[in-house]
Amino acid sequence: MPFLSLLSAVFVITFEQLVQWHYGPAGIAGLLLLAVGVKARNATCSSIGGVLLAIMVAGPALH
């Protein structure tokens, strides 16, 4: 069980650092809103986070 928790934490931190490196602080804010909204089962918060991440990902493709 502790190994699974450690592996999960390493995956989450790695993913968070990758998002921050690629999308900057706005990407981290979107990821945070999405994660908090899903955990709290709050559709508004998770929708805002999802839209923010979608705009960050689709932004370069729109130019």
Rosetta constraint file for C-alpha pairs under 8 A:
AtomPair CA 1 CA 5 HARMONIC 6.45 0.50
AtomPair CA 2 CA 6 HARMONIC 6.13 0.50
AtomPair CA 3 CA 7 HARMONIC 6.05 0.50
AtomPair CA 4 CA 8 HARMONIC 6.07 0.50
AtomPair CA 5 CA 9 HARMONIC 6.13 0.50
AtomPair CA 6 CA 10 HARMONIC 6.17 0.50
AtomPair CA 7 CA 11 HARMONIC 6.22 0.50
AtomPair CA 8 CA 12 HARMONIC 6.21 0.50
AtomPair CA 9 CA 13 HARMONIC 6.11 0.50
AtomPair CA 10 CA 14 HARMONIC 6.03 0.50
AtomPair CA 11 CA 15 HARMONIC 6.10 0.50
AtomPair CA 12 CA 16 HARMONIC 6.06 0.50
AtomPair CA 13 CA 17 HARMONIC 6.12 0.50
AtomPair CA 14 CA 18 HARMONIC 6.17 0.50
AtomPair CA 15 CA 19 HARMONIC 6.23 0.50
AtomPair CA 16 CA 20 HARMONIC 6.16 0.50
AtomPair CA 16 CA 28 HARMONIC 7.07 0.50
AtomPair CA 16 CA 31 HARMONIC 7.99 0.50
AtomPair CA 17 CA 21 HARMONIC 6.00 0.50
AtomPair CA 18 CA 22 HARMONIC 6.11 0.50
AtomPair CA 19 CA 23 HARMONIC 5.63 0.50
AtomPair CA 19 CA 24 HARMONIC 7.10 0.50
AtomPair CA 19 CA 27 HARMONIC 6.09 0.50
AtomPair CA 19 CA 28 HARMONIC 6.54 0.50
AtomPair CA 20 CA 24 HARMONIC 4.54 0.50
AtomPair CA 20 CA 25 HARMONIC 6.10 0.50
AtomPair CA 20 CA 27 HARMONIC 6.06 0.50
AtomPair CA 20 CA 28 HARMONIC 5.66 0.50
AtomPair CA 23 CA 27 HARMONIC 4.88 0.50
AtomPair CA 23 CA 28 HARMONIC 7.61 0.50
AtomPair CA 23 CA 56 HARMONIC 6.81 0.50
AtomPair CA 24 CA 28 HARMONIC 6.75 0.50
AtomPair CA 25 CA 29 HARMONIC 6.23 0.50
AtomPair CA 26 CA 30 HARMONIC 6.17 0.50
AtomPair CA 26 CA 52 HARMONIC 7.76 0.50
AtomPair CA 26 CA 56 HARMONIC 7.98 0.50
AtomPair CA 27 CA 31 HARMONIC 6.10 0.50
AtomPair CA 27 CA 52 HARMONIC 7.50 0.50
AtomPair CA 27 CA 53 HARMONIC 6.16 0.50
AtomPair CA 27 CA 56 HARMONIC 6.90 0.50
AtomPair CA 28 CA 32 HARMONIC 5.97 0.50
AtomPair CA 29 CA 33 HARMONIC 6.10 0.50
AtomPair CA 29 CA 49 HARMONIC 7.35 0.50
AtomPair CA 30 CA 34 HARMONIC 6.07 0.50
AtomPair CA 30 CA 48 HARMONIC 7.37 0.50
AtomPair CA 30 CA 49 HARMONIC 4.16 0.50
AtomPair CA 30 CA 50 HARMONIC 6.61 0.50
AtomPair CA 30 CA 51 HARMONIC 7.87 0.50
AtomPair CA 30 CA 52 HARMONIC 5.33 0.50
AtomPair CA 30 CA 53 HARMONIC 5.43 0.50
AtomPair CA 31 CA 35 HARMONIC 6.08 0.50
AtomPair CA 31 CA 49 HARMONIC 6.09 0.50
AtomPair CA 31 CA 50 HARMONIC 7.64 0.50
AtomPair CA 31 CA 53 HARMONIC 6.95 0.50
AtomPair CA 32 CA 36 HARMONIC 6.02 0.50
AtomPair CA 32 CA 49 HARMONIC 7.14 0.50
AtomPair CA 33 CA 37 HARMONIC 5.89 0.50
AtomPair CA 33 CA 45 HARMONIC 5.78 0.50
AtomPair CA 33 CA 46 HARMONIC 5.81 0.50
AtomPair CA 33 CA 48 HARMONIC 6.93 0.50
AtomPair CA 33 CA 49 HARMONIC 4.58 0.50
AtomPair CA 33 CA 50 HARMONIC 7.90 0.50
AtomPair CA 34 CA 38 HARMONIC 6.15 0.50
AtomPair CA 34 CA 45 HARMONIC 6.55 0.50
AtomPair CA 34 CA 46 HARMONIC 4.16 0.50
AtomPair CA 34 CA 47 HARMONIC 6.97 0.50
AtomPair CA 34 CA 48 HARMONIC 7.24 0.50
AtomPair CA 34 CA 49 HARMONIC 4.33 0.50
AtomPair CA 34 CA 50 HARMONIC 5.80 0.50
AtomPair CA 35 CA 39 HARMONIC 6.11 0.50
AtomPair CA 35 CA 46 HARMONIC 6.91 0.50
AtomPair CA 36 CA 40 HARMONIC 5.94 0.50
AtomPair CA 36 CA 42 HARMONIC 7.99 0.50
AtomPair CA 36 CA 45 HARMONIC 7.24 0.50
AtomPair CA 36 CA 46 HARMONIC 6.99 0.50
AtomPair CA 37 CA 41 HARMONIC 5.62 0.50
AtomPair CA 37 CA 42 HARMONIC 4.70 0.50
AtomPair CA 37 CA 43 HARMONIC 6.32 0.50
AtomPair CA 37 CA 44 HARMONIC 7.22 0.50
AtomPair CA 37 CA 45 HARMONIC 4.67 0.50
AtomPair CA 37 CA 46 HARMONIC 4.06 0.50
AtomPair CA 37 CA 47 HARMONIC 7.74 0.50
AtomPair CA 37 CA 49 HARMONIC 7.92 0.50
AtomPair CA 38 CA 42 HARMONIC 6.38 0.50
AtomPair CA 38 CA 43 HARMONIC 7.47 0.50
AtomPair CA 38 CA 46 HARMONIC 5.80 0.50
AtomPair CA 42 CA 46 HARMONIC 6.34 0.50
AtomPair CA 43 CA 47 HARMONIC 5.84 0.50
AtomPair CA 44 CA 48 HARMONIC 6.22 0.50
AtomPair CA 45 CA 49 HARMONIC 6.32 0.50
AtomPair CA 46 CA 50 HARMONIC 6.00 0.50
AtomPair CA 47 CA 51 HARMONIC 6.02 0.50
AtomPair CA 48 CA 52 HARMONIC 6.09 0.50
AtomPair CA 49 CA 53 HARMONIC 6.20 0.50
AtomPair CA 50 CA 54 HARMONIC 6.05 0.50
AtomPair CA 51 CA 55 HARMONIC 6.10 0.50
AtomPair CA 52 CA 56 HARMONIC 6.24 0.50
AtomPair CA 53 CA 57 HARMONIC 6.15 0.50
AtomPair CA 54 CA 58 HARMONIC 5.93 0.50
AtomPair CA 55 CA 59 HARMONIC 5.51 0.50
AtomPair CA 56 CA 60 HARMONIC 7.87 0.50
AtomPair CA 57 CA 61 HARMONIC 7.93 0.50
AtomPair CA 58 CA 62 HARMONIC 6.32 0.50
AtomPair CA 59 CA 63 HARMONIC 7.04 0.50
